[in-house]
Amino acid sequence: MVVLTYAGVVNPDLILSGWNGSARTITAHIGTYNSDDWLYFMDAADTAWLSGLGGVDLVGNYSNPAGATFANSQMTLAGSTVTILLGTASGTIFRDTSGQDMVWWTYHGSANESGLIDPNF
């Protein structure tokens, strides 16, 4: 599960056109960019990047360079919190047991992981 908490109440239509915050199918990906693994989110058809969700720099090695996909992930919104329950995984996924301070970024800024540093996301 991935939990993204914004500073204020989120307008769901700014994340995905026509979305009202109820459960919505999306596709999550782990991809490699400049040797770092990133978690990012696409629409259910896997054709449009959900830029309003930004991306998460995983600061670790979670997949091979070909990446991994989590089809049929479920996204919901409650106030300022978007929760994504990761769906069916495909591709190679690695478990990184070292603690990392992941960084979530959007076009409006970035935030380091809150609380204790997780050994996995």
Buried (B, 14 or more C-beta within 10 A) or exposed (E): EBEBEBEEEBEBEEBBEEBEBEEBEBBBBBBBEEEEBBBBBBBBEEEEBBEBBBBBBBBBBBBBEEBBBBBEBBBBBEEEEBBBBBBEBEBEBBEBEEEBEBBBEBEEEEBEBEEEEEEEB
